[in-house]
């Protein structure tokens, strides 16, 4: 996931802001980590550079 995507991403449930947590990245993108919504208290994982923004109940 590119860092620039954080500016346009929001929580798919409440449309709130997401906070990035980086576990692994290279010079171009975030490879592993998560996006956390404080309003919903939900963590959306980033795996192999792909954020999984599906709401929890449909995962």
Protein Blocks (a to p, Z undefined) as FASTA:
>chain_A
ZZklmmmgccfklopacddddfbdcfkbcfbdcdddfklopacddeehiacfbdfklZZ
